[in-house]
Amino acid sequence: MKKQSNAAPLIGCAGWNIPKEAAGSFPEAGSHLERYAAVLPVVEINSSFYKPHRPHTYARWAESVPEDFRFSVKVPRSITHDAAMRDIDDLLARFAGEVGELKHKLGCLLVQSPPKLGFHDQTARDFFLKLEDTFGCMMACEGRHPSWFSDIATEVLRERKVTRVIADPAAGQPGPHVPTTNDIYVRLHGAPRIYYSSYSQEYLDALAADLDVHSAAGRQVWCIFDNTAAGEAVPNALDVLRACKGGVLPAA
């Protein structure tokens, strides 16, 4: 599975639920995913973090979306949290057997570390090498302990070609963002109330301009809105998509 090269920023949400207020921007017919994928180019699957999905479920999702649509899939907590990224061969094989049914539509794997899990050099090197060997797609990492922003952590992420997530709010990050690859992966959790708050129009306009700069520089750009609890993610994503596309969205 190869990384997708895409001129436009890839803007989407953590999940494909469409709130009533935004329904007019999407087709009326089809499943929630089919309607979502007709307008937004990517989605982040977070449910995989909490529970496994059957291979045929991933296959059905892949068949429901356009050819150029891409999924980002969050690595299960059984691997990143419970096993702390160690001795995960059996867990990883199971996960690969499931998510592999997305085939070329698997665009990225998202790794999120627990806030109390510090960075361990050799563990991280081994872990990300196994992910690369198993999947071969883009990898993004949202570390949430301060040690994941250390010089040695930056070195390892760069060596393993893992994109450090730009998160808002950025848990554990002691200073400015330090990139680890030429790619961009932004996760917007909502502020001031995490998972709930909408972003201001001023923030969204500035974000769109910034994403366009990165995209014009040839970087693969992912921007995922995770402020889903009150249904703000989809309207925010649509606003940024409109701005990046000069005000034009695909016809609903």
C-alpha positions as CSV (number, residue, x, y, z in Angstrom):
1,M,0.0,0.0,0.0
2,K,1.6,3.2,-1.1
3,K,1.2,6.8,0.1
4,Q,-1.3,8.8,-1.9
5,S,0.2,11.8,-3.7
6,N,-2.5,14.5,-3.8
7,A,-2.2,18.1,-4.8
8,A,-5.1,19.3,-2.6
9,P,-5.2,19.1,1.2
10,L,-7.0,16.1,2.5
11,I,-9.7,17.4,4.8
12,G,-12.1,15.3,6.8
13,C,-13.4,14.2,10.2
14,A,-12.9,11.6,12.8
15,G,-16.0,9.5,11.7
16,W,-18.6,10.1,9.0
17,N,-21.6,11.0,11.0
18,I,-23.4,14.0,9.3
19,P,-25.3,16.3,11.6
20,K,-28.7,17.6,10.5
21,E,-27.4,21.2,10.3
22,A,-24.9,20.1,7.6
23,A,-27.1,17.6,5.7
24,G,-27.8,20.0,2.8
25,S,-24.2,19.9,1.8
26,F,-24.4,16.1,1.1
27,P,-26.4,13.8,-1.2
28,E,-29.7,12.6,0.2
29,A,-29.3,9.0,-1.0
30,G,-26.9,6.4,0.2
31,S,-25.3,5.2,3.5
32,H,-23.8,7.8,5.9
33,L,-20.3,6.9,4.6
34,E,-21.4,7.1,0.9
35,R,-22.9,10.5,1.5
36,Y,-19.9,11.7,3.4
37,A,-17.4,10.4,0.8
38,A,-19.2,12.2,-2.0
39,V,-18.0,15.5,-0.5
40,L,-15.1,15.0,1.8
41,P,-12.0,13.2,0.6
42,V,-10.8,11.4,3.7
43,V,-12.0,10.1,7.1
44,E,-10.2,9.0,10.2
45,I,-11.6,5.8,11.8
46,N,-11.3,6.1,15.5
47,S,-13.5,3.2,16.5
48,S,-10.7,0.8,15.6
49,F,-8.9,2.1,18.7
50,Y,-11.6,0.7,21.0
51,K,-12.7,-2.5,19.3
52,P,-11.8,-4.6,16.3
53,H,-13.8,-4.6,13.1
54,R,-14.2,-7.6,10.9
55,P,-12.3,-7.8,7.6
56,H,-15.5,-7.8,5.6
57,T,-16.6,-4.5,7.4
58,Y,-13.4,-2.8,6.2
59,A,-14.0,-4.3,2.7
60,R,-17.5,-2.9,2.7
61,W,-16.3,0.5,3.7
62,A,-13.7,0.5,0.9
63,E,-16.3,-0.5,-1.7
64,S,-18.6,2.3,-0.5
65,V,-16.3,5.2,-1.4
66,P,-14.8,6.7,-4.6
67,E,-11.6,5.4,-5.9
68,D,-9.5,8.3,-4.7
69,F,-11.0,8.4,-1.2
70,R,-8.6,7.6,1.6
71,F,-9.0,6.2,5.2
72,S,-6.8,6.9,8.2
73,V,-7.1,4.2,10.8
74,K,-6.2,4.6,14.4
75,V,-4.0,1.7,15.8
76,P,-5.9,-0.2,18.5
77,R,-5.3,0.7,22.1
78,S,-4.6,-3.0,22.8
79,I,-1.3,-2.3,20.9
80,T,-0.4,1.2,21.8
81,H,-1.8,1.4,25.4
82,D,-2.3,-2.1,26.9
83,A,0.8,-3.6,25.4
84,A,2.8,-0.3,25.4
85,M,4.0,-1.1,21.8
86,R,5.9,-4.2,23.0
87,D,5.4,-7.9,22.1
88,I,2.7,-7.0,19.7
89,D,3.3,-9.5,16.8
90,D,0.0,-11.4,17.3
91,L,-2.1,-8.2,17.9
92,L,-0.5,-6.6,14.9
93,A,-1.1,-9.6,12.6
94,R,-4.8,-9.5,13.6
95,F,-5.1,-5.8,13.0
96,A,-3.4,-6.1,9.6
97,G,-5.7,-8.9,8.6
98,E,-8.7,-6.6,9.3
99,V,-7.6,-3.2,8.0
100,G,-5.8,-4.7,5.0
101,E,-9.2,-5.1,3.4
102,L,-9.1,-1.4,2.7
103,K,-6.3,-2.2,0.3
104,H,-5.0,1.0,-1.5
105,K,-7.6,3.1,0.1
106,L,-5.7,2.8,3.4
107,G,-3.9,6.2,3.4
108,C,-2.5,6.4,6.9
109,L,-2.1,4.7,10.2
110,L,-2.6,7.0,13.3
111,V,-0.6,6.1,16.4
112,Q,-1.6,7.8,19.6
113,S,0.4,7.2,22.8
114,P,-1.2,7.4,26.2
115,P,-0.3,10.5,28.3
116,K,1.6,8.4,30.8
117,L,3.6,6.4,28.3
118,G,7.1,7.9,28.0
119,F,9.2,7.6,24.9
120,H,11.5,4.5,24.8
121,D,14.1,4.6,22.0
122,Q,14.4,1.0,21.0
123,T,10.7,0.2,21.6
124,A,9.7,3.0,19.3
125,R,12.3,2.0,16.6
126,D,11.1,-1.6,16.6
127,F,7.4,-0.7,16.7
128,F,7.4,1.7,13.8
129,L,9.6,-0.6,11.7
130,K,7.0,-3.4,12.2
131,L,4.3,-1.0,11.1
132,E,6.2,0.0,8.0
133,D,7.0,-3.5,7.1
134,T,3.4,-4.6,7.6
135,F,1.5,-1.8,6.0
136,G,3.8,0.4,3.9
137,C,1.5,3.5,4.1
138,M,2.0,6.9,5.7
139,M,2.3,6.8,9.5
140,A,1.4,9.6,11.9
141,C,2.1,9.8,15.6
142,E,0.4,11.8,18.3
143,G,2.6,11.5,21.3
144,R,1.1,12.9,24.5
145,H,3.9,12.6,27.0
146,P,6.6,15.3,27.0
147,S,9.3,12.8,26.2
148,W,7.7,12.2,22.8
149,F,8.9,15.7,21.8
150,S,12.5,15.2,22.9
151,D,15.5,15.3,20.5
152,I,15.9,11.5,20.5
153,A,12.2,11.0,19.8
154,T,12.4,13.5,16.9
155,E,15.4,11.6,15.6
156,V,13.6,8.2,15.7
157,L,10.4,9.5,14.1
158,R,12.5,11.0,11.3
159,E,14.5,7.8,10.9
160,R,11.3,5.8,10.6
161,K,9.6,8.4,8.4
162,V,6.8,8.9,10.9
163,T,4.9,12.2,10.7
164,R,4.5,14.0,14.1
165,V,0.9,15.1,14.4
166,I,0.1,18.8,14.8
167,A,-2.6,18.6,17.5
168,D,-4.9,21.2,19.0
169,P,-4.7,21.2,21.9
170,A,-1.2,19.7,21.9
171,A,-1.0,17.4,24.9
172,G,2.4,17.1,26.4
173,Q,4.1,19.3,23.8
174,P,6.5,21.7,25.6
175,G,7.3,24.1,22.8
176,P,6.7,24.8,19.1
177,H,5.9,22.0,16.6
178,V,9.0,20.3,15.3
179,P,8.3,18.4,12.0
180,T,9.7,14.9,11.4
181,T,8.7,14.3,7.8
182,N,7.7,16.5,4.8
183,D,4.1,15.4,5.3
184,I,1.5,17.2,7.5
185,Y,-1.1,15.5,9.7
186,V,-3.3,17.9,11.7
187,R,-5.8,16.8,14.4
188,L,-8.1,19.4,15.7
189,H,-9.9,18.3,18.9
190,G,-11.8,21.5,19.6
191,A,-11.0,24.5,21.8
192,P,-11.6,25.7,24.4
193,R,-13.7,22.6,25.2
194,I,-12.0,19.6,23.8
195,Y,-14.1,17.4,21.5
196,Y,-17.0,19.9,21.7
197,S,-16.0,23.4,20.6
198,S,-16.3,24.8,17.1
199,Y,-13.4,26.8,15.7
200,S,-13.9,30.4,14.8
201,Q,-14.2,31.5,11.2
202,E,-11.0,33.5,11.6
203,Y,-9.1,30.4,12.8
204,L,-10.6,28.2,10.0
205,D,-9.6,30.8,7.3
206,A,-6.1,31.0,8.6
207,L,-5.9,27.2,8.8
208,A,-7.0,26.9,5.1
209,A,-4.4,29.4,4.0
210,D,-1.7,27.5,5.9
211,L,-2.8,24.1,4.5
212,D,-2.7,25.5,0.9
213,V,0.9,26.7,1.5
214,H,2.0,23.3,2.6
215,S,0.1,21.6,-0.3
216,A,1.6,24.0,-2.8
217,A,5.1,23.0,-1.5
218,G,4.3,19.4,-2.5
219,R,3.6,18.1,0.9
220,Q,0.9,15.5,1.6
221,V,-1.5,17.3,3.9
222,W,-4.1,15.7,6.1
223,C,-6.4,17.8,8.3
224,I,-8.8,15.9,10.6
225,F,-11.5,17.5,12.8
226,D,-12.1,15.5,16.0
227,N,-14.5,18.0,17.6
228,T,-17.3,15.6,16.9
229,A,-19.2,15.4,20.3
230,A,-21.6,18.3,19.5
231,G,-21.5,17.8,15.7
232,E,-19.0,20.7,15.0
233,A,-16.5,18.6,13.0
234,V,-18.4,18.4,9.7
235,P,-19.3,22.1,9.4
236,N,-15.7,23.1,10.3
237,A,-14.3,20.7,7.7
238,L,-16.7,21.9,5.1
239,D,-15.6,25.5,5.8
240,V,-12.0,24.7,5.3
241,L,-12.6,22.6,2.3
242,R,-14.5,25.5,0.7
243,A,-11.7,27.8,1.4
244,C,-9.1,25.5,0.0
245,K,-11.2,24.9,-3.1
246,G,-12.0,28.6,-3.7
247,G,-15.5,28.3,-2.3
248,V,-16.6,25.4,-4.4
249,L,-17.7,22.0,-3.1
250,P,-18.6,18.9,-5.0
251,A,-22.3,18.9,-5.9
252,A,-24.5,17.3,-3.3
